[in-house]
Amino acid sequence: MELSGYKRCFSSSYDQFIVGNNVEANHIAQHVKYEKLVDVTRVDVSESEFFFFKEGALQIIYISNGIVASKLWRECKDLFDVDEPEKRVRSRAGKTSNQLIFAHQGVTVSMSQSDIDFIEIYPSCSLQEYLDGVYREPGLFIR
């Protein structure tokens, strides 16, 4: 799926999304959390695509597959200036990984050098809204 396809998912309600994607009950986890988002419902569309809903609305999409995430990152490079993130923060993916936040584009990417760890897709927001509502500073990495 392309970035625009993921973005269109935000216009679907939870019920529409479940029916439209033929999601089975064993692919749904309720009352989970994702970073600062609490009491959300996670829908596992694949082994690497996780959609988080709260009160019937999609909040964020987490994509961990290196191939899919890398393809999305290449697409982002064509759509907006990825050399100028709104902010660079530490990533929970590892000691050498950073998250590049493009909140106004609704995209955050975690990467170590040129390797993509994961991508988050969410509705466009301010940097402060993303930091206050989603991002959680990772703890110390112990070797």
C-alpha positions in Angstrom: 0.0 0.0 0.0 1.2 3.5 -0.7 1.2 6.4 1.8 -2.0 7.8 0.4 -3.7 4.5 0.9 -2.7 4.4 4.5 -3.8 8.0 4.9 -7.2 7.1 3.5 -7.7 4.6 6.4 -8.1 7.6 8.7 -11.5 8.4 7.1 -12.9 4.9 8.0 -14.5 4.2 11.3 -13.4 1.2 13.3 -16.4 -0.9 12.2 -15.9 0.1 8.5 -12.2 -0.8 8.8 -12.9 -4.2 10.3 -15.5 -5.1 7.7 -13.5 -3.6 4.8 -10.4 -5.5 5.6 -12.0 -8.8 6.7 -10.3 -8.6 10.0 -10.9 -11.7 12.2 -11.4 -11.5 16.0 -8.0 -13.1 16.7 -6.3 -10.1 15.0 -7.8 -7.6 17.4 -6.3 -6.7 20.8 -8.4 -4.4 23.1 -7.3 -2.2 25.9 -3.6 -2.0 24.9 -1.3 1.0 24.7 1.0 2.4 22.2 3.5 4.8 23.6 1.4 7.6 25.2 -1.9 6.3 23.6 -3.7 4.3 26.3 -6.7 2.1 26.2 -6.6 1.7 22.4 -7.6 -1.2 20.2 -4.9 -2.7 18.1 -5.8 -4.3 14.8 -3.1 -6.5 13.3 -3.6 -6.4 9.6 -0.3 -8.3 9.0 2.7 -9.3 11.0 4.1 -5.8 10.5 1.1 -3.5 10.1 -0.7 -2.4 13.3 -3.6 0.0 13.3 -4.5 1.6 16.6 -8.1 2.8 17.2 -9.6 4.8 20.1 -13.3 5.4 20.5 -13.9 4.2 16.9 -11.3 6.4 15.2 -8.0 5.5 13.9 -5.2 7.2 15.8 -1.9 5.8 14.4 -0.5 3.2 12.1 2.7 1.4 13.0 4.6 -0.4 10.2 7.7 -2.4 11.2 8.4 -4.4 8.1 11.8 -3.3 6.7 10.8 -3.7 3.1 7.4 -2.0 3.4 8.8 0.7 5.7 11.7 1.4 3.3 9.3 1.6 0.3 7.2 4.1 2.3 10.3 6.1 3.2 11.3 6.3 -0.4 7.8 7.6 -1.2 8.1 10.2 1.5 11.4 11.4 0.0 9.4 12.2 -3.2 6.6 13.9 -1.4 8.3 16.2 1.1 11.7 17.4 2.3 12.9 14.6 4.5 16.3 16.4 5.1 14.5 18.9 7.3 12.5 17.0 10.0 10.6 19.1 12.5 12.5 17.3 15.2 15.0 14.5 15.7 14.5 12.4 18.9 15.9 9.2 20.4 14.1 6.0 19.2 13.1 3.0 21.3 14.3 0.9 18.4 17.9 1.0 19.6 20.9 3.0 20.8 21.9 4.2 17.4 18.4 4.8 16.1 16.6 8.2 15.9 13.1 9.2 15.1 12.6 11.9 12.5 9.3 13.6 13.1 7.3 15.2 10.3 4.2 15.9 12.3 2.7 18.3 9.8 3.0 15.5 7.2 1.7 12.9 9.7 4.8 10.7 9.4 7.5 9.7 11.8 10.3 7.4 10.8 12.8 5.6 13.1 16.1 4.8 11.5 19.6 3.8 12.2 21.9 5.3 9.5 20.0 4.3 6.4 18.1 1.3 7.9 14.5 1.9 8.6 13.3 0.5 11.9 9.6 1.5 11.7 7.3 4.2 10.4 4.3 5.7 12.1 1.5 7.3 10.1 -1.1 9.6 11.7 -3.3 12.5 11.0 -1.3 15.7 10.4 -0.7 17.6 13.7 1.6 20.0 15.3 5.0 18.9 16.5 3.9 19.6 20.1 0.7 17.5 19.7 2.8 14.6 18.5 5.3 15.0 21.4 2.5 15.4 24.0 0.2 12.7 22.6 2.4 10.0 21.1 6.1 10.1 21.6 7.6 8.5 24.7 11.2 9.1 25.5 13.0 5.7 25.6 14.8 4.6 28.7 18.5 3.9 28.9 19.8 1.2 26.6 21.8 -1.3 28.6 24.3 -3.5 26.9 
